[in-house]
Amino acid sequence: MAVLTCRGLTKKFGSTVALDGVDITVEPGRIVGLLGPNGSGKTTLIKLTNGLLQPGAGEILIDGKKPGVETKRIVSYLPERSCLPDWMTAGELMGFYKDFYADFDRDAAAGMLSRLSIEEKQKIKHMSKGTREKVQLIMVMARRAGLYLLDEPIGGVDPAARDYILNTIISSYNPSASVIISTHLIADVEKVLDDVIFISCGKIMLAAPAEDIREQRGKSVDEVFREVFKC
């Protein structure tokens, strides 16, 4: 069964169409790039999948179920902006996640913090913006979820840390699960992607395995993206 299915998914904000008849399927065990310029509908699609928004029309199913309490056990969500309680330490945050999510692997989270030299006793409010984003990603990836939704996971970190973060994503997640990475930094994430979805103005422009795109077009996904979305 597909981890995520969207059929005719539509969402409007007033007169603005954020998603326009989106049809996509994400199979288990795939890392998928949701790729598009700012304002293309990426965050809206992710919020709908996480049950934070309701569709205006169409259908969205996670493991065959509509978004709700049951699917929140399946989905691990990284929002575009950090939302960590800044009065907590990294260690306290792990305890919070462990209490809240039965599938949270504290040992895995502690190991990732250690490899990034982030002290468990350090308070969130004393961390840099980039470190906060790393901590939040670690908390999300330390769950044994069925679907990981990562909204711009590398947008706020320095280029030197991006490779480590991407390696953390591909080495930490449940291999029978799927990962959706929303980003416009295509060159940085391309090497980890199994499938790509190009979205623009709420419409799907292209959805295919990354390797098929490279073989058929003789170009990288980043080069094809630049062609499709050139000004």
N, C-alpha and C positions, 0 to 999 in steps of 0.2 A: 504494500500500500504506500502511496505517495505520502511524504511527510507534510507537504504543503500543496494545496490545490486552489487555484483561483479561477473562477469562471465568470466572465462578464463583469468583473469587479469595478465598481464606479463609486467615486467619492467627490462631492462638491463642497466648497466652502462659500456660501452665498452664490454668486454668479461665476465663481472661479472653479473650473474643473481640475481637480488635483489628480484623479485617476479616471481613465476613460475606457471602460470595457476591457480590463486587463485579464488575459488568460495565461496562466503559467502553471507548471508542475515541477516540483522539486522532489527528487527521489532520495531515499536514504543513502547515507555514506558519501554525499557530494559536498564539495565546497564551491559555493556559487557566488559570483560577483554580480551585485546589483549596481550597474554602472550608468551614470548619467550626470549631466551638469547640475549645478545648484538649481533648485526649484523644479526638478523634473518629476517629482512624485515619489522619490526613494523613501524618505522618512514617513510619508503618509502610508505607503504600503507596509512598512515595518510596524507602524503603530496599529494598523488594522490587524495585522497578524498577531500582535501581542494583546489585542482586545482593548486597546486604549481609545480607539475610534470605532464607530459603527459605519458599515458601508451604506451608501445611498441606494445601491442596486447591485445585483450579482451575488455571488457566493464565495465564501472563503472557508476552507476546511483544513484543520491541522490534525494529521493522523486520522482523518475521516470525521472529525468533530468540529463543530462551530466554536470559535474562540470563546472561552469562558473559564470558570474555575478549574475544570478538569484539564484544559489545555495548558494552563499556567504551570502544571506539573511537568509538562513536556518542554516548554519554551524557556530558554535563558536569554535575557534581553540586555543589551548594552545600549543605553540611550546616547544620543549625539552629544549631550552635555553632561558633565559630571554631576551626580546627585548624591554624593556621599555625605553622611552626617559628620561635619568637620570637628565635632567635639570628641569623636571616638579615636582610639588608636587603631593601627592596622590589625593588631591582635584581637581587639574588641570587635572589630568589624567581622573578622572570621567567625567569632562566636555568634554574632548576630545572624550571619548567613546560615550557619549550622543549625541554629534554632528555627529559622524560617523555612529552610529548604532541606528536606530529608535526603536529597541526592547530593548535598554539598560535601566535597572531599577536603577536609581541613588540612590533611597532610600534604595533598597536592598544592593547595594554596600557599601553605607555609614554605614549601620547596621553591615555588616560583618567586615568592617575596625574597627569599634568601639569595636566589641566583641574581636578582636585580639589586641586591644590597639594600633592601628596604627593611628597616628595623620594625619589628612587631610593636615596639613600645612607642613608636613615633606617631604623634597625633596627625590626623588628616589635615588640620588647619595649618600645620607647619610644613606641609609638603608643597613642592612646586606644582604648577598646573599639569606638567607632563607626568610627574610621579603619581598624582591623583588619578590620572587617566590610566596609567599602568595598573594601579591597585584595583580600580574598578573592573578593568578587563580581566585581571586575575580572578576576582570574585566570580565573575560571570563564567569563565572557562573552567573553574574548579567544580562546577556542577556537572553531574552526569545526566545531562539533558538529552532530549531527542532532536531539538532544533535550537540552534544558536542564532540569534539575530544581532548583528554587530553594526551599529550605525556610526560610520566614520571612525573606526577604531584606531586609525593611525593619523588622523587629521591634526591632532594637537601635540604630537610628539616629534622630537628631532629626528632627522633622517637616520642618524646612527642607531637609534633605538628601534627603527621600523622593522629591520630584519629580525631582531630578537622577538619582537611582538608577534610577527607573522609566524615565526618558528614555534612560539608558544601556542598560537592558535592551532597549528596543524599537529603539534605533538601532544596537546593536552585534551582535546575533545574526544568524546566517545566516538570511535570509528564507525559505529553503525548509525550515528546521527548525521545530520546535515548542518552546514554552516552557511548563512547568508551574510556576506560582507557588502555593506553599502558604502561606496566611495567614489570620488572622482580622481583619485590618485592611482590611475590604472597601472602605470609602469611598476609601482611598488608592490602591488598585490598580484599581478598577473601570474607569477611563477607558482602560486599556491592554488590557483583556481582550476576546478574541473569543468565548470560550466559558466557561461556569462549571459547576462540579461541586460540589454541596452534599453534604457527607458528615457523618453523625452516628452515633455508636455503631457504626462500622464498616459502615454501610449507606449506599448512595447515595440521597439524598432527591430530588435534582433534577439533571439534566444537560441543558443546552440552550445555544444561542447567546445571548450576553448581550443582543443587540438584540431577539431574540424575547421574552425575559423582560420587557424594558421595554415593548415594544409590546403584548403580551398582557395585562399586569397594570397598565400605566400607572404603574409605580413603578420606582425605581432598583433595581439589584441589591442594594445595601446595605439598602434598605427591605424588599425581599422576604426577604433573609437574616434580618433582625431578626424578621420575622413567623414564619418557619419555625423559628427557634431561640429564640423568646422563652421566658423562664423560666415 
